[in-house]
């Protein structure tokens, strides 16, 4: 019994110690891109398209700072990015598929 309690405590301790805070700064802006050879207006993240890959590990805390520098009035704007952050594997979240 004591061994089970010790191993359970040890595994909990290790998972807490290995968890980290992952921070991303995203600058959202307008720009011209031509991924298929035809130039067009697009929404860029940190000056590029597509945006950066966000990588975390189970147990991590994710902090995302988003700076909205969209200036093109002819492009659609949104007020929420929550829908794109959901994952089919995210506990308690509805699947976006």
matplotlib code that plots the C-alpha trace (Angstrom):
import matplotlib.pyplot as plt

x = [0.0, 2.8, 4.5, 1.3, 0.9, 4.6, 4.5, 1.2, 2.7, 5.9, 4.0, 1.9, 5.1, 6.8, 3.8, 3.7, 7.5, 7.5, 4.6, 5.6, 4.1, 4.3, 3.9, 3.2, 3.0, 0.8, 0.8, -2.2, -2.0, -2.9, -0.5, -0.1, 0.6, 0.9, 1.0, -0.3, 1.3, -1.8, -1.3, -4.1, -4.8, -4.6, -4.5, -0.9, 0.3, 3.7, 4.1, 3.7, 1.2, 0.4, 0.8, 3.2, 2.6, 1.6, 3.2, 2.5, 2.6, -0.2, -0.2, 1.3, -0.2, -0.7, -0.5, -1.2, -1.0, -2.7, -2.1, -4.7, -3.1, -5.8, -6.3, -7.9, -11.6, -12.5, -11.6, -13.9, -13.1, -13.9, -14.1, -13.3, -10.6, -12.0, -13.6, -10.2, -8.6, -10.9, -9.5, -11.5, -9.2, -9.8, -11.5, -15.0, -14.9, -17.4, -15.8, -15.5, -15.6]
y = [0.0, 2.4, 1.7, 2.5, 5.8, 6.6, 5.9, 7.8, 10.8, 10.6, 10.5, 13.5, 15.4, 14.6, 15.7, 19.1, 19.6, 18.9, 21.2, 24.6, 27.8, 28.2, 31.8, 33.1, 36.6, 36.8, 40.0, 39.9, 42.2, 42.6, 42.0, 40.7, 37.1, 34.9, 31.3, 30.1, 32.8, 35.2, 38.1, 38.8, 40.5, 38.2, 38.1, 37.5, 36.2, 37.6, 38.8, 35.3, 32.9, 30.4, 31.4, 29.7, 26.2, 26.3, 23.4, 22.4, 19.3, 17.9, 19.8, 23.0, 26.4, 28.3, 32.1, 33.8, 37.5, 38.7, 42.2, 43.2, 45.3, 44.7, 47.8, 46.7, 47.7, 45.6, 42.3, 40.4, 40.9, 38.6, 39.2, 35.7, 33.1, 30.6, 28.3, 27.7, 26.8, 23.9, 20.4, 17.2, 15.9, 18.8, 17.5, 19.1, 20.9, 20.3, 19.0, 21.6, 18.8]
z = [0.0, 0.9, -2.4, -4.3, -2.5, -3.1, -6.8, -7.2, -5.4, -7.5, -10.8, -9.8, -8.8, -12.1, -14.1, -12.2, -12.5, -16.3, -17.1, -18.4, -19.6, -23.3, -24.6, -28.1, -29.4, -32.6, -34.6, -37.0, -40.0, -43.7, -46.5, -50.1, -50.7, -53.9, -52.8, -56.2, -58.2, -58.1, -55.7, -53.3, -49.9, -46.9, -43.2, -42.0, -38.7, -37.7, -41.3, -42.8, -44.2, -42.9, -39.3, -36.8, -35.5, -31.8, -30.0, -26.4, -24.3, -22.2, -18.9, -20.2, -19.7, -23.0, -23.0, -26.4, -26.8, -30.0, -31.4, -34.0, -36.7, -39.3, -41.4, -44.7, -44.4, -47.4, -45.6, -43.2, -39.6, -36.7, -33.0, -31.8, -32.4, -29.8, -32.4, -34.1, -30.8, -30.1, -30.8, -31.2, -28.4, -26.0, -23.0, -22.6, -25.9, -28.7, -31.8, -34.6, -37.2]

ax = plt.figure().add_subplot(projection="3d")
ax.plot(x, y, z, "-o")
ax.set_aspect("equal")
plt.show()
